[in-house]
Amino acid sequence: MKGLHVVGVSHAFGDNQVLDTVSLMIPAGEVVCLLGPSGSGKTTLLRLAAGLEQLQRGTIAIDDEIVADPNTHVPPEHRGIGLMFQDYALFPHLNVIDNVTFGLLGQPRDTARRRAMDMLDQVGMAQHASRHPHTLSGGQQQRVALARALAPEPRVLLLDEPFSGLDSNMRGQIREETLSVLKASGVATVMVTHDPEEAMFMADRIKILGDNGKVLQAGRPHEIYYHPRHEFVAKLFGMMNSFRGIVAGGHVEIPLGRISAEGLDEGVAVEVLVRPEGVILESGGATGAPVEIISTHLLGHDNIVRVRLDGTNGLGQELIVRIHHTFEPELSQRITASLDPEYAFIFPLDEAGQTVSQSVAAQ
């Protein structure tokens, strides 16, 4: 099958095990994001696929050709790889069109320039073909770098934090434009990022690497967000509210309510993680746990609200709540908090009080 195939790849720098038996498969036309914290091996995996590092263990194939194993190392220029660096790496002494034609050196000049102009047109930069990189904005440089990476019609495109240098307003627009170009090209794409929101937006599938060099979970964005199988994965997507409890009668009681723990043994100690949007606040509510409003902060389309649970129910625990509308409660009214179980995840605890990897979604 066409695309990138990584099987059982392990890599170490001295005594530091960076990747541990990592496998992934990216078919043509699909975007897969490698998501994880700094030091989790994301960029190392990208460099191994590109041929910039010698593979120690495992196999890497592009389409049906093995390009790397412990005894094989196809040079980067012969792998059919397009590589886009975090800093774009445009040549400052070349203008835009010459930067794009740089990867087309084996083609006749007229053919290369036509291809370069076609790619610049796709990314909306044809009118800037004669300009030099230092005269362009960050977003414009990103578009040129993308055009250069795609111009040779690579079999696989590797993107290393391609939007990290852009301001927040520009980032959303450039992401959308880039995704449109990638889908039109039909190329198998691997993108490294440490931004969960970026991965959710860009990816057909996400691979989450932990700081142990292992893949903790892989799947489509919706699956990973709503069904995390590891505490680390759940917390990677933002702030969480944490509770401890004991399974009794197939349920766990937390201050926000009673939730199902089907599949867990009676008496098992668990941690319950609740996303901020899973806490429901009501003014004058007759049910739910009474809370005290500490602060509210409007962040565009969201309100972030800090509340404190009533001492008799939650021992004064503070919670973070995300509300997708304006929240201006009458402080004289009773404010209560309850739970939307779709945003709650239960993780069994071992004897040392540490979570084990497999979660049970609250129901």
QUINOR-V516948 format. One record per backbone hydrogen bond with DSSP energy under -0.5 kcal/mol. NH is the residue of the N-H (numbers start at 1). CO is the residue of the C=O. E is the energy in kcal/mol with one decimal. If there is no record, write none. Layout:
nh co e
NH CO E
NH CO E
//
This chain:
nh co e
4 26 -2.2
5 61 -3.0
6 24 -3.3
7 59 -2.9
9 22 -3.0
10 57 -1.4
11 19 -1.9
13 16 -2.5
14 12 -0.7
16 13 -1.9
17 15 -0.9
18 11 -1.8
18 16 -0.9
19 11 -2.2
20 213 -3.0
22 9 -2.9
24 6 -2.3
26 4 -2.9
27 25 -0.5
28 2 -1.3
30 27 -1.8
32 30 -0.5
32 189 -2.7
33 205 -2.1
34 191 -2.8
35 33 -0.7
35 207 -2.8
36 193 -1.0
40 37 -1.6
45 41 -2.2
46 42 -1.8
47 43 -2.5
48 44 -2.2
49 45 -2.1
50 46 -2.0
51 47 -1.0
52 47 -2.5
53 47 -1.0
56 10 -0.5
57 10 -1.1
59 7 -2.3
60 68 -2.7
61 5 -2.8
62 65 -2.6
63 3 -3.4
65 62 -2.2
66 64 -0.5
67 60 -2.3
67 65 -0.6
68 60 -1.7
69 72 -1.8
72 69 -1.6
74 67 -2.8
78 75 -2.0
79 76 -1.6
81 76 -0.6
82 156 -2.8
84 158 -2.8
85 83 -0.5
88 85 -1.3
89 87 -1.1
92 90 -0.6
94 91 -1.4
96 131 -2.5
97 129 -2.5
99 95 -2.1
100 96 -1.9
101 97 -2.3
102 98 -0.8
103 100 -0.7
104 101 -2.1
105 102 -0.7
107 104 -2.0
112 108 -2.8
113 109 -2.4
114 110 -2.1
115 111 -2.3
116 112 -2.6
117 113 -2.6
118 114 -2.2
119 115 -2.2
120 116 -2.7
121 117 -2.2
122 118 -1.9
123 119 -1.7
124 121 -1.2
125 120 -3.6
126 120 -0.8
128 125 -1.7
129 126 -1.4
131 128 -1.6
133 94 -0.7
135 132 -2.0
136 133 -2.0
141 137 -2.5
142 138 -2.1
143 139 -1.8
144 140 -2.1
145 141 -2.5
146 142 -2.1
147 143 -2.4
148 144 -2.6
149 145 -2.1
150 146 -1.9
151 147 -1.7
152 148 -0.6
153 150 -2.2
155 80 -2.3
156 80 -1.7
157 188 -3.0
158 82 -3.5
159 190 -3.0
160 84 -2.5
161 159 -0.7
161 192 -1.8
164 161 -1.1
166 163 -1.6
171 167 -2.3
172 168 -1.1
173 169 -0.8
174 170 -2.5
175 171 -2.5
176 172 -1.9
177 173 -2.2
178 174 -2.8
179 175 -2.7
180 176 -1.9
181 177 -2.0
182 178 -2.6
183 179 -2.4
184 180 -1.9
185 181 -1.8
186 182 -1.5
187 182 -0.7
188 155 -1.1
189 30 -2.7
190 157 -2.6
191 32 -2.5
192 159 -3.1
193 34 -2.4
196 194 -0.7
199 195 -2.1
200 196 -2.5
201 197 -2.0
202 198 -2.6
203 199 -2.3
204 31 -3.1
205 31 -1.5
206 219 -3.2
207 33 -3.0
208 206 -0.5
208 217 -2.8
209 35 -2.5
209 207 -0.6
210 214 -2.4
213 210 -1.7
216 208 -2.9
216 214 -0.7
217 208 -1.0
219 206 -2.0
224 220 -2.2
225 221 -2.4
226 222 -2.3
227 223 -1.8
234 230 -2.2
235 231 -2.3
236 232 -1.3
237 233 -0.6
237 234 -0.9
238 235 -1.4
241 274 -2.7
243 272 -2.2
245 270 -2.2
247 268 -2.3
248 251 -2.9
251 248 -1.2
252 259 -2.6
254 252 -0.6
254 257 -2.6
257 254 -2.3
259 252 -2.5
261 250 -3.0
264 261 -2.0
267 247 -2.8
268 265 -1.6
270 245 -2.7
271 347 -2.9
272 243 -3.0
273 271 -0.5
273 345 -2.9
274 241 -2.7
275 343 -2.5
276 239 -0.7
278 275 -2.3
279 276 -1.2
280 278 -0.6
280 338 -2.6
281 279 -0.6
282 336 -2.2
284 282 -0.5
284 334 -4.2
285 334 -0.6
289 337 -2.8
291 335 -2.7
292 308 -2.6
294 306 -3.1
295 306 -1.5
297 304 -2.1
299 297 -0.5
299 302 -3.5
301 299 -0.6
302 299 -1.2
303 323 -2.5
304 297 -2.9
305 303 -0.6
305 321 -3.1
306 295 -2.6
307 305 -0.5
307 319 -2.1
308 292 -2.5
309 317 -3.1
310 290 -2.3
313 310 -1.4
314 310 -2.9
315 311 -1.1
317 314 -1.7
319 307 -2.7
321 305 -2.8
322 276 -1.6
323 303 -2.6
323 321 -0.5
325 323 -0.6
328 326 -0.5
331 329 -0.9
333 330 -2.4
336 282 -2.4
337 289 -2.4
338 280 -2.3
339 256 -0.7
340 278 -2.7
341 339 -0.7
343 340 -2.1
344 341 -1.7
345 273 -2.6
346 360 -2.4
347 271 -3.0
348 358 -0.7
349 269 -2.7
350 354 -3.1
353 350 -2.0
356 348 -2.4
360 346 -3.1
362 344 -1.8
//
